Amino acid sequence: MPEPLTTKFHKPTTLSVTVTTSCQLRFHLYPHDHQSCALIVESYGYKVEDAVYFWNDRRDNTSAVVIPSDLSFLQYEMTELVLTEKNNTYNAGIFSSLKVKFNMKRRVGFFIIETYIPSCIIVALSWISFWIPPDSVPARVALGITTALTMVTISGSARAGLPRVSYVKAIDWYLLICLLFVFGAMLEYTLVSICYLKNRHHYSDPSKYEGDVENGSYYQDKSELECGWLDSKEENNPRSNGGLIRNGGSFLLRKSRRQYNSRTDKNGITKLANKDNFPMIITNPVNIDRVARVVYLVLFVLFNTLYWSIFVWLN
């Protein structure tokens, strides 16, 4: 008898399945992070002896997994698809599986507009206090508190939509440094205020600046001196209150109607205090503000350069 004829038929099968999966994300570099999510399809009841899975390219030689060109994500940009085939070994046997990995990069444009630019503006606003006179206490304190509270608000809104992870993210470091710059501006005013009050107390006591008046500073009208600071650039310049400053140097002119221990020369110009008794330049509140304007700006530019250089290099 002739042997029986055995024939195997391969019937193409199309199956549409909608799957909702989860992906474990890591936010250490948020919002400059790259995420990788994997989707695994594996045989459950058939071993490799019965069923083998493999990726089959399309007829037009395109990838087996295709993402439509009109499909876009709000926060992510798809960078790469990785297709792999693998046999997994279990106690029950060896099973075939397919794996597709979606590599994505977060779009940082939203965070630049919503978080980074406002933070830079708030830090720059806190520096306005460096141009406010030291005796304007309400203005400088109000500006410092307002900018600090605004930075706290921005920091809270940036973390509102994220899971409460226990580690510090990249955006947290940036907002923390910005908050430290704002807090540093308030500390700078504390130093300025201490120097201002100390020097004001010093000049309120005439006994502290008695002595050689020949090398001192001069003014004409003691009762109308304006509270302010003068430096060497204002040497020999007439003041709006009728004063004339000679032998430049940084020192405080205190508004007072008190009669100081002074002398008047033959030209009718009153002479006060030896210049050696005036505070050093480092204790001049205006000089402290001038140094802070440059130092804070340079440090903040260096910080931003370092921060963005690191994440541009990582990307």
LUMMITOR-295558 format. One line per 4 residues: their letters; for each residue x, y, z of N, C-alpha, C. Coordinates in Angstrom, 3 decimals, padded with zeros to 6 digits. Layout:
N
A	X/Y/Z/X/Y/Z/X/Y/Z; ...
***
This chain:
315
MPEP	000.837/-001.192/000.000/000.000/000.000/000.000/000.877/001.249/000.000; 000.434/002.224/-000.719/001.240/003.448/-000.728/001.169/004.158/000.620; 002.262/004.813/000.938/002.308/005.558/002.216/001.350/006.746/002.168; 000.738/007.067/003.335/-000.206/008.199/003.370/000.529/009.518/003.130
LTTK	-000.150/010.418/002.448/000.420/011.730/002.113/000.062/012.727/003.216; 001.083/013.336/003.790/000.886/014.322/004.860/001.172/015.717/004.310; 000.216/016.607/004.486/000.360/017.977/003.971/000.093/018.971/005.095; 000.949/019.993/005.221/000.783/021.051/006.223/000.370/022.343/005.528
FHKP	-000.657/022.947/006.038/-001.153/024.197/005.480/-000.827/025.347/006.439; -000.263/026.458/005.917/000.027/027.662/006.705/-000.971/028.729/006.295; -001.826/029.078/007.219/-002.847/030.065/006.936/-002.505/031.371/007.638; -002.318/032.440/006.878/-002.032/033.726/007.528/-003.206/034.139/008.401
TTLS	-002.876/034.614/009.586/-003.899/035.010/010.548/-003.632/036.436/011.013; -004.656/037.237/011.032/-004.543/038.617/011.510/-005.373/038.756/012.766; -004.746/039.285/013.781/-005.432/039.426/015.059/-005.171/040.829/015.608; -006.224/041.511/015.945/-006.109/042.864/016.503/-006.342/042.805/018.005
VTVT	-005.369/043.309/018.737/-005.435/043.276/020.199/-005.100/044.665/020.724; -005.900/045.155/021.632/-005.642/046.422/022.312/-005.130/046.130/023.712; -003.944/046.632/023.996/-003.283/046.330/025.267/-002.964/047.628/025.988; -003.302/047.676/027.258/-002.921/048.798/028.120/-001.892/048.299/029.120
TSCQ	-000.702/048.854/029.060/000.393/048.390/029.909/000.922/049.539/030.753; 001.790/049.215/031.667/002.459/050.203/032.513/003.956/050.126/032.272; 004.623/051.201/032.608/006.067/051.264/032.391/006.706/051.920/033.607; 007.771/051.330/034.092/008.479/051.886/035.234/009.410/053.002/034.764
LRFH	009.206/054.199/035.296/009.980/055.366/034.890/010.940/055.770/035.994; 012.054/056.357/035.583/013.041/056.893/036.527/013.191/058.388/036.270; 013.083/059.171/037.333/013.026/060.622/037.206/014.285/061.323/037.728; 015.391/060.644/037.800/016.610/061.283/038.306/017.018/062.477/037.444
LYPH	016.843/062.367/036.129/017.250/063.437/035.215/016.066/064.263/034.724; 014.915/064.105/035.325/013.717/064.838/034.919/013.969/066.344/035.002; 013.582/067.133/033.950/012.866/066.767/032.717/013.791/066.507/031.522; 015.032/066.162/031.778/015.985/065.869/030.695/016.164/064.355/030.543
DHQS	015.192/063.594/030.980/015.333/062.152/031.055/014.993/061.463/029.746; 015.546/060.263/029.593/015.192/059.338/028.526/014.544/058.120/029.172; 013.437/057.682/028.619/012.727/056.541/029.181/012.703/055.408/028.165; 012.727/054.199/028.691/012.691/053.002/027.843/011.605/052.065/028.364
CALI	010.612/051.796/027.520/009.492/050.938/027.900/009.452/049.729/026.961; 009.288/048.550/027.538/009.316/047.305/026.762/007.943/046.642/026.756; 007.614/046.051/025.611/006.398/045.259/025.456/006.819/043.863/025.019; 006.450/042.840/025.812/006.883/041.464/025.571/005.666/040.595/025.248
VESY	005.755/039.874/024.155/004.724/038.905/023.761/005.350/037.523/023.841; 004.743/036.660/024.667/005.350/035.347/024.912/004.297/034.249/024.891; 004.692/033.107/024.411/003.791/031.954/024.402/003.541/031.480/025.830; 002.286/031.155/026.109/001.933/030.739/027.467/001.821/029.213/027.595
GYKV	001.255/028.574/026.595/001.010/027.140/026.711/001.808/026.287/025.741; 002.509/026.919/024.797/003.238/026.153/023.787/004.739/026.397/023.929; 005.467/025.280/024.001/006.912/025.368/024.093/007.496/025.609/022.698; 008.811/025.778/022.668/009.451/026.059/021.378/009.309/024.878/020.425
EDAV	009.060/023.682/020.951/008.847/022.538/020.064/007.525/022.657/019.317; 006.603/023.454/019.876/005.279/023.586/019.278/005.069/024.928/018.587; 005.646/026.008/019.119/005.429/027.349/018.558/006.674/028.193/018.754; 007.068/028.859/017.685/008.223/029.759/017.728/007.770/031.105/017.188
YFWN	008.055/032.154/017.952/007.681/033.503/017.546/008.898/034.202/016.944; 008.643/034.939/015.881/009.709/035.748/015.285/009.068/036.938/014.582; 009.861/037.990/014.460/009.388/039.208/013.793/009.451/039.005/012.289; 008.363/039.287/011.638/008.278/039.118/010.197/008.133/040.496/009.556
DRRD	009.120/040.885/008.776/009.053/042.190/008.119/007.886/042.250/007.154; 007.442/043.446/006.905/006.329/043.639/005.997/006.760/043.415/004.545; 005.787/043.376/003.676/006.091/043.132/002.267/006.923/044.234/001.650; 006.787/045.457/002.184/007.586/046.557/001.653/008.920/046.692/002.376
NTSA	009.313/045.613/003.074/010.598/045.549/003.780/010.707/046.586/004.907; 009.603/047.032/005.391/009.637/047.918/006.545/009.571/047.082/007.818; 009.802/047.751/008.964/009.836/047.047/010.242/008.485/046.443/010.567; 008.521/045.389/011.344/007.284/044.725/011.742/006.453/045.602/012.667
VVIP	007.096/046.503/013.384/006.394/047.436/014.271/006.546/048.835/013.680; 005.435/049.457/013.409/005.445/050.776/012.781/004.598/051.723/013.615; 005.138/052.902/013.864/004.391/053.950/014.556/003.925/054.956/013.513; 002.665/055.246/013.427/002.169/056.191/012.417/002.865/057.544/012.537
SDLS	003.124/058.133/011.410/003.827/059.416/011.393/003.007/060.542/012.014; 001.693/060.422/011.986/000.846/061.467/012.556/000.577/061.267/014.042; 001.168/060.225/014.630/001.002/059.972/016.053/002.108/060.691/016.820; 001.737/061.514/017.788/002.720/062.262/018.582/002.323/062.216/020.043
FLQY	003.310/062.399/020.892/003.091/062.413/022.324/003.255/063.835/022.840; 002.565/064.129/023.931/002.602/065.481/024.470/003.973/065.821/025.050; 004.549/064.893/025.798/005.801/065.182/026.485/006.992/064.395/025.951; 006.740/063.387/025.129/007.827/062.512/024.697/008.006/062.542/023.185
EMTE	009.223/062.254/022.799/009.576/062.098/021.397/010.177/060.709/021.214; 009.585/059.920/020.323/010.068/058.569/020.093/011.399/058.621/019.345; 012.413/058.023/019.928/013.745/058.084/019.324/014.146/056.784/018.629; 013.668/055.643/019.155/014.136/054.382/018.583/013.209/053.241/018.984
LVLT	013.071/052.268/018.060/012.371/051.018/018.334/013.363/049.877/018.207; 013.435/049.037/019.230/014.364/047.902/019.218/013.559/046.610/019.279; 013.694/045.777/018.243/012.965/044.504/018.169/013.927/043.359/018.452; 013.521/042.474/019.353/014.357/041.320/019.683/013.498/040.071/019.794
EKNN	014.134/038.930/019.583/013.508/037.619/019.740/014.299/036.841/020.778; 013.592/036.187/021.673/014.283/035.524/022.783/013.511/034.299/023.237; 014.260/033.293/023.650/013.676/032.094/024.245/013.907/032.149/025.750; 012.846/032.097/026.507/012.937/032.159/027.964/012.799/030.764/028.550
TYNA	013.664/030.450/029.493/013.691/029.114/030.103/013.014/029.150/031.467; 012.048/028.263/031.657/011.345/028.121/032.927/011.402/026.658/033.359; 010.846/026.368/034.538/010.821/024.977/035.008/009.989/024.090/034.093; 008.982/024.677/033.471/008.103/023.885/032.598/008.700/023.679/031.215
GIFS	009.736/024.418/030.877/010.332/024.271/029.562/010.807/025.601/028.997; 011.042/025.584/027.700/011.530/026.770/027.004/010.394/027.327/026.154; 010.196/028.650/026.293/009.099/029.298/025.589/009.652/030.451/024.750; 009.046/030.620/023.599/009.472/031.669/022.676/008.788/032.991/023.025
SLKV	009.502/034.095/022.798/008.933/035.414/023.107/009.465/036.454/022.139; 008.702/037.516/022.007/009.086/038.670/021.211/009.111/039.901/022.115; 010.019/040.787/021.842/010.149/041.981/022.679/010.391/043.199/021.801; 009.624/044.256/022.066/009.838/045.530/021.401/010.075/046.581/022.483
KFNM	011.136/047.326/022.333/011.496/048.347/023.320/011.308/049.723/022.687; 010.545/050.562/023.379/010.299/051.931/022.923/011.221/052.881/023.690; 012.140/053.474/022.989/013.043/054.454/023.603/012.511/055.853/023.313; 012.304/056.621/024.383/011.683/057.945/024.250/012.516/059.000/024.968
KRRV	012.433/060.210/024.454/013.097/061.363/025.061/012.049/062.405/025.391; 012.135/062.964/026.601/011.135/063.942/027.028/011.375/065.286/026.330; 010.294/065.913/025.912/010.382/067.245/025.305/010.526/068.280/026.418; 011.599/069.057/026.356/011.904/069.980/027.445/011.367/071.386/027.203
GFFI	010.800/071.639/026.021/010.327/072.982/025.694/009.285/073.503/026.666; 008.348/072.647/027.073/007.315/073.072/028.009/007.914/073.527/029.324; 008.915/072.820/029.802/009.511/073.137/031.099/010.378/074.397/031.027; 010.962/074.651/029.869/011.732/075.885/029.718/010.815/077.098/029.848
IETY	009.640/077.015/029.215/008.703/078.136/029.254/008.011/078.235/030.609; 007.682/077.089/031.195/006.863/077.076/032.403/007.671/077.194/033.694; 008.927/076.750/033.679/009.688/076.685/034.931/011.023/077.416/034.856; 011.839/077.092/033.849/013.209/077.609/033.849/013.262/079.121/033.625
IPSC	012.562/079.614/032.620/012.583/081.065/032.345/011.979/081.856/033.498; 010.800/081.477/034.048/010.298/082.217/035.209/011.252/082.199/036.398; 011.944/081.089/036.616/012.890/081.029/037.730/014.037/082.015/037.532; 014.549/082.093/036.308/015.627/083.052/036.026/015.143/084.487/036.220
IIVA	013.912/084.762/035.815/013.377/086.118/035.970/013.225/086.473/037.449; 012.761/085.529/038.254/012.593/085.795/039.683/013.942/086.039/040.348; 014.948/085.258/039.972/016.285/085.470/040.531/016.805/086.853/040.138; 016.603/087.239/038.878/017.052/088.561/038.429/016.294/089.671/039.163
LSWI	015.012/089.454/039.440/014.241/090.458/040.181/014.774/090.644/041.594; 015.258/089.569/042.193/015.796/089.693/043.556/017.043/090.570/043.586; 017.721/090.709/042.437/018.929/091.541/042.392/018.596/093.030/042.336; 017.335/093.383/042.091/016.961/094.796/042.080/017.269/095.440/043.429
SFWI	017.234/094.635/044.493/017.510/095.177/045.823/018.923/095.739/045.927; 019.841/095.298/045.055/021.209/095.822/045.095/021.266/097.283/044.666; 020.233/097.754/043.973/020.186/099.152/043.530/019.315/100.024/044.446; 018.647/099.408/045.410/017.819/100.170/046.347/018.696/100.678/047.486
PPDS	018.562/101.931/047.911/019.396/102.468/048.994/019.298/101.626/050.258; 020.386/101.537/051.008/020.389/100.694/052.218/019.362/101.104/053.257; 018.974/102.398/053.286/018.031/102.838/054.306/016.578/102.579/053.922; 016.340/102.034/052.716/014.973/101.710/052.290/014.640/100.287/052.717
VPAR	014.463/100.127/054.008/014.261/098.784/054.570/012.975/098.129/054.059; 011.828/098.784/054.084/010.599/098.100/053.628/010.679/097.622/052.186; 011.273/098.433/051.317/011.342/098.051/049.896/012.195/096.810/049.704; 013.362/096.777/050.337/014.271/095.644/050.133/013.745/094.381/050.797
VALG	013.176/094.493/051.978/012.647/093.318/052.660/011.432/092.759/051.905; 010.551/093.630/051.465/009.371/093.168/050.728/009.765/092.488/049.425; 010.745/093.038/048.731/011.199/092.429/047.478/011.807/091.062/047.731; 012.617/090.941/048.779/013.237/089.656/049.085/012.232/088.589/049.454
ITTA	011.260/088.934/050.294/010.249/087.958/050.705/009.368/087.559/049.522; 008.996/088.523/048.689/008.134/088.220/047.537/008.817/087.271/046.559; 010.069/087.538/046.240/010.791/086.661/045.306/011.002/085.269/045.896; 011.266/085.183/047.189/011.459/083.871/047.816/010.167/083.061/047.778
LTMV	009.038/083.677/048.111/007.761/082.964/048.076/007.386/082.563/046.650; 007.728/083.398/045.676/007.437/083.049/044.280/008.249/081.833/043.846; 009.508/081.760/044.266/010.325/080.603/043.926/009.767/079.330/044.559; 009.266/079.421/045.782/008.659/078.258/046.430/007.412/077.816/045.665
TISG	006.635/078.768/045.189/005.432/078.437/044.409/005.792/077.748/043.103; 006.791/078.268/042.401/007.228/077.650/041.139/007.731/076.242/041.390; 008.478/076.060/042.465/009.001/074.734/042.790/007.876/073.752/043.077; 006.842/074.199/043.787/005.720/073.314/044.077/004.927/072.940/042.838
SARA	004.722/073.896/041.934/003.977/073.602/040.708/004.749/072.677/039.781; 006.078/072.748/039.804/006.887/071.872/038.946/006.804/070.422/039.379; 006.536/070.174/040.651/006.450/068.798/041.155/005.019/068.314/041.318; 004.051/069.136/040.952/002.653/068.790/041.212/002.216/067.540/040.464
GLPR	002.633/067.366/039.214/002.161/066.245/038.413/003.054/065.030/038.453; 003.996/064.969/039.381/004.945/063.858/039.439/004.655/062.967/040.631; 005.011/061.692/040.524/004.899/060.823/041.707/005.872/061.277/042.790; 005.545/061.020/044.022/006.365/061.480/045.144/007.537/060.533/045.369
VSYV	008.544/060.719/044.574/009.740/059.886/044.687/010.623/060.423/045.803; 011.493/059.572/046.310/012.328/059.935/047.459/013.662/060.537/047.064; 013.990/060.555/045.786/015.276/061.094/045.359/015.083/062.479/044.738; 016.201/063.172/044.565/016.181/064.543/044.045/016.323/064.498/042.526
KAID	015.461/065.218/041.842/015.483/065.255/040.381/016.327/066.427/039.894; 016.607/066.434/038.600/017.437/067.500/038.023/016.770/068.857/038.165; 015.464/068.911/037.951/014.774/070.194/038.070/014.738/070.669/039.517; 014.760/069.730/040.469/014.803/070.113/041.885/016.119/070.804/042.216
WYLL	017.208/070.292/041.663/018.511/070.929/041.890/018.517/072.348/041.334; 017.936/072.525/040.149/017.930/073.860/039.540/017.106/074.835/040.381; 015.915/074.423/040.780/015.059/075.304/041.566/015.652/075.569/042.945; 016.335/074.587/043.497/016.965/074.783/044.803/018.083/075.821/044.721
ICLL	018.906/075.752/043.676/019.980/076.728/043.508/019.398/078.124/043.279; 018.327/078.209/042.489/017.677/079.514/042.287/017.148/080.076/043.598; 016.576/079.219/044.424/016.079/079.670/045.719/017.230/080.136/046.608; 018.370/079.465/046.523/019.541/079.884/047.296/020.056/081.246/046.828
FVFG	019.977/081.522/045.518/020.376/082.843/045.024/019.443/083.919/045.585; 018.147/083.637/045.608/017.195/084.601/046.163/017.440/084.795/047.653; 017.658/083.689/048.358/017.945/083.782/049.786/019.275/084.494/050.025; 020.241/084.277/049.132/021.526/084.963/049.258/021.395/086.464/049.110
AMLE	020.464/086.915/048.258/020.234/088.354/048.121/019.698/088.940/049.417; 018.872/088.182/050.138/018.379/088.651/051.432/019.495/088.671/052.472; 020.371/087.668/052.428/021.507/087.667/053.343/022.449/088.830/053.056; 022.588/089.157/051.782/023.445/090.291/051.421/022.890/091.575/052.006
YTLV	021.562/091.736/051.988/020.981/092.943/052.570/021.145/092.954/054.089; 021.136/091.773/054.706/021.402/091.713/056.143/022.781/092.276/056.461; 023.766/091.886/055.663/025.120/092.421/055.850/025.160/093.920/055.594; 024.483/094.358/054.535/024.443/095.796/054.217/023.779/096.566/055.346
SICY	022.691/096.029/055.878/021.973/096.713/056.945/022.827/096.830/058.202; 023.574/095.772/058.513/024.448/095.813/059.691/025.514/096.897/059.529; 026.158/096.928/058.363/027.185/097.942/058.120/026.585/099.345/058.140; 025.389/099.476/057.564/024.750/100.795/057.518/024.439/101.300/058.922
LKNR	023.828/100.454/059.742/023.476/100.870/061.097/024.717/101.093/061.954; 025.727/100.278/061.755/026.962/100.439/062.519/027.626/101.766/062.204; 027.729/102.102/060.931/028.357/103.363/060.546/027.482/104.554/060.930; 026.169/104.372/060.845/025.273/105.456/061.245/025.435/105.751/062.730
HHYS	025.548/104.709/063.536/025.760/104.901/064.961/027.119/105.545/065.216; 028.094/105.179/064.398/029.435/105.735/064.567/029.435/107.241/064.345; 028.737/107.694/063.305/028.762/109.121/062.987/027.783/109.930/063.824; 026.892/109.251/064.544/025.972/109.992/065.399/026.642/110.468/066.675
DPSK	027.855/109.961/066.969/028.585/110.364/068.169/029.741/111.253/067.759; 029.682/112.565/068.029/030.741/113.479/067.572/032.092/113.151/068.174; 032.108/112.519/069.353/033.394/112.251/069.998/034.230/111.255/069.231; 033.588/110.507/068.296/034.318/109.469/067.572/035.064/110.015/066.375
YEGD	034.781/111.261/065.972/035.516/111.768/064.833/036.104/113.141/065.133; 036.500/113.359/066.393/037.284/114.531/066.701/038.725/114.258/066.313; 039.455/115.255/066.004/040.859/115.079/065.691/041.305/116.009/064.606; 042.263/115.554/063.843/042.848/116.369/062.796/041.826/116.593/061.703
VENG	041.482/117.835/061.462/040.465/118.140/060.473/041.054/118.675/059.191; 042.357/118.833/059.146/042.946/119.419/057.952/042.833/118.479/056.766; 042.832/117.149/057.022/042.740/116.172/055.934/041.335/115.581/055.848; 040.371/116.286/056.450/039.036/115.733/056.519/038.216/116.028/055.285
SYYQ	036.919/115.768/055.398/035.989/116.048/054.317/035.193/117.272/054.684; 034.624/117.927/053.680/034.057/119.250/053.879/032.615/119.282/053.399; 031.813/120.092/054.081/030.493/120.420/053.561/030.124/121.794/054.080; 029.143/122.403/053.474/028.802/123.763/053.810/027.642/123.850/054.787
DKSE	026.617/123.058/054.613/025.408/123.204/055.417/025.198/121.935/056.222; 025.548/121.965/057.504/025.462/120.769/058.344/024.027/120.307/058.554; 023.106/121.250/058.593/021.731/120.909/058.942/020.956/120.274/057.797; 021.504/120.286/056.593/020.769/119.781/055.444/021.518/118.664/054.744
LECG	022.390/117.947/055.468/023.124/116.857/054.833/022.171/115.727/054.486; 022.354/115.189/053.325/021.482/114.126/052.842/022.072/112.778/053.210; 021.199/111.855/053.632/021.665/110.519/053.986/022.060/109.789/052.723; 023.293/109.375/052.649/023.763/108.696/051.449/025.219/108.341/051.566
WLDS	025.755/107.753/050.507/027.150/107.347/050.493/027.836/108.005/049.311; 029.052/108.461/049.553/029.831/109.126/048.522/031.124/108.353/048.326; 031.633/108.381/047.125/032.893/107.696/046.878/033.827/108.618/046.137; 034.960/108.051/045.746/036.007/108.862/045.142/035.593/109.451/043.811
KEEN	034.575/108.868/043.144/034.124/109.424/041.878/033.427/110.768/042.069; 032.935/111.006/043.297/032.217/112.234/043.558/033.117/113.314/044.146; 034.400/113.074/044.089/035.333/114.028/044.669/035.228/115.375/043.963; 035.170/116.445/044.767/035.126/117.818/044.297/033.881/118.128/043.472
NPRS	032.843/117.295/043.607/031.594/117.575/042.902/030.626/118.276/043.833; 030.000/119.386/043.387/029.024/120.051/044.239/027.799/119.177/044.435; 027.256/119.180/045.653/026.065/118.407/045.977/024.824/119.266/045.809; 023.680/118.604/045.656/022.425/119.328/045.511/022.067/120.084/046.783
NGGL	022.619/119.641/047.926/022.312/120.314/049.168/023.324/121.421/049.481; 024.184/121.775/048.524/025.156/122.832/048.723/026.486/122.352/049.239; 026.674/121.021/049.425/027.921/120.514/049.974/028.984/120.375/048.908; 030.232/120.322/049.303/031.353/120.106/048.406/032.258/119.078/049.048
IRNG	032.495/117.953/048.342/033.285/116.871/048.899/034.718/116.980/048.390; 035.673/116.964/049.290/037.088/116.972/048.933/037.760/115.744/049.532; 038.960/115.458/048.995/039.736/114.325/049.492/038.866/113.067/049.533; 038.426/112.603/048.288/037.459/111.522/048.156/037.681/110.351/049.084
GSFL	036.771/109.483/049.096/036.747/108.343/049.981/035.309/108.005/050.264; 035.036/106.764/050.614/033.659/106.338/050.834/033.294/106.545/052.287; 032.252/107.313/052.544/031.838/107.545/053.918/030.388/107.986/053.941; 029.836/107.977/055.112/028.422/108.265/055.293/028.209/109.708/055.693
LRKS	027.229/110.369/055.034/026.773/111.693/055.437/025.399/111.508/056.060; 025.261/111.871/057.293/024.033/111.607/058.023/023.221/112.884/058.185; 021.937/112.785/057.812/021.058/113.934/057.927/020.774/114.208/059.405; 021.110/115.381/059.856/020.934/115.713/061.262/021.031/117.212/061.449
RRQY	020.324/117.714/062.445/020.423/119.121/062.784/021.289/119.320/064.029; 021.954/118.310/064.416/022.802/118.381/065.591/024.089/119.122/065.262; 024.584/119.901/066.180/025.821/120.659/065.981/027.002/119.737/066.281; 027.812/119.489/065.255/028.956/118.621/065.407/030.176/119.430/065.850
NSRT	031.108/118.753/066.436/032.374/119.360/066.800/033.161/119.593/065.519; 033.205/120.796/065.021/033.807/121.074/063.736/034.434/122.458/063.747; 035.112/122.767/062.668/035.721/124.078/062.496/035.312/124.653/061.148; 035.443/125.928/061.011/035.149/126.591/059.758/036.386/127.343/059.292
DKNG	036.801/127.098/058.047/038.002/127.764/057.558/037.663/129.164/057.062; 038.643/129.850/056.501/038.454/131.232/056.079/037.511/131.365/054.903; 037.274/130.250/054.172/036.351/130.291/053.041/034.916/129.949/053.454; 034.712/129.753/054.741/033.364/129.457/055.221/032.937/128.029/055.035
ITKL	033.916/127.134/054.812/033.607/125.714/054.612/033.874/124.972/055.910; 032.894/124.248/056.382/033.032/123.508/057.629/033.824/122.230/057.382; 034.736/121.921/058.305/035.606/120.753/058.178/035.218/119.733/059.242; 035.114/118.481/058.826/034.747/117.404/059.737/035.757/116.278/059.666
ANKD	035.900/115.569/060.736/036.479/114.239/060.818/037.648/113.920/059.910; 038.665/113.369/060.456/039.814/112.880/059.706/039.379/111.693/058.868; 039.861/111.630/057.660/039.426/110.557/056.755/039.874/109.183/057.241; 040.888/109.135/058.087/041.318/107.835/058.600/040.305/107.233/059.558
NFPM	039.385/108.045/060.062/038.381/107.538/060.971/037.143/107.019/060.259; 037.064/107.240/058.957/035.915/106.745/058.211/036.015/105.238/058.009; 034.881/104.562/057.826/034.914/103.110/057.654/035.693/102.706/056.415; 036.257/101.501/056.490/036.989/100.960/055.349/036.014/100.674/054.208
IITN	036.548/100.496/053.013/035.698/100.305/051.830/034.851/099.042/051.928; 035.357/098.031/052.654/034.597/096.783/052.752/033.390/096.928/053.663; 033.336/097.950/054.483/032.182/098.170/055.348/031.222/099.201/054.777; 031.470/099.641/053.570/030.597/100.600/052.913/029.418/099.856/052.297
PVNI	028.189/100.109/052.735/027.038/099.366/052.190/026.907/099.464/050.682; 027.171/100.632/050.117/027.044/100.787/048.671/028.089/099.958/047.940; 029.303/099.897/048.485/030.341/099.078/047.859/029.983/097.596/047.923; 029.368/097.177/049.014/028.922/095.782/049.120/027.874/095.482/048.054
DRVA	026.943/096.416/047.861/025.926/096.229/046.820/026.560/096.176/045.438; 027.555/097.019/045.196/028.196/097.036/043.877/028.918/095.727/043.597; 029.587/095.195/044.600/030.271/093.908/044.422/029.248/092.801/044.213; 028.137/092.840/044.961/027.108/091.798/044.839/026.493/091.785/043.450
RVVY	026.325/092.961/042.835/025.747/093.006/041.482/026.568/092.174/040.516; 027.878/092.252/040.615/028.759/091.534/039.689/028.886/090.072/040.088; 029.098/089.816/041.377/029.344/088.448/041.845/028.122/087.562/041.608; 026.940/088.047/041.957/025.732/087.233/041.791/025.472/086.951/040.313
LVLF	025.682/087.938/039.463/025.452/087.736/038.030/026.420/086.709/037.463; 027.695/086.841/037.793/028.704/085.909/037.275/028.434/084.490/037.769; 028.125/084.337/039.050/027.865/082.999/039.599/026.626/082.371/038.969; 025.589/083.163/038.734/024.366/082.605/038.152/024.584/082.209/036.692
VLFN	025.351/082.990/035.963/025.668/082.629/034.575/026.509/081.361/034.541; 027.481/081.239/035.435/028.312/080.032/035.494/027.469/078.812/035.864; 026.560/078.980/036.792/025.690/077.864/037.188/024.842/077.391/036.016; 024.218/078.309/035.286/023.394/077.921/034.134/024.240/077.290/033.038
TLYW	025.422/077.828/032.826/026.304/077.238/031.807/026.664/075.806/032.155; 027.011/075.569/033.419/027.358/074.218/033.857/026.152/073.292/033.794; 025.005/073.757/034.252/023.794/072.928/034.289/023.389/072.484/032.889; 023.262/073.437/031.977/022.801/073.090/030.632/023.868/072.351/029.843
SIFV	025.145/072.606/030.107/026.207/071.873/029.409/026.169/070.399/029.777; 025.927/070.100/031.041/025.873/068.705/031.478/024.750/067.957/030.783; 023.568/068.542/030.714/022.431/067.809/030.164/022.440/067.812/028.629; 023.037/068.813/028.024/023.217/068.747/026.580/024.195/067.638/026.230
WLN	025.236/067.493/027.029/026.210/066.410/026.800/025.566/065.040/027.041; 024.728/064.911/028.056/024.063/063.648/028.322/023.081/063.274/027.207; 022.479/064.278/026.581/021.529/063.992/025.515/022.211/063.652/024.206
***
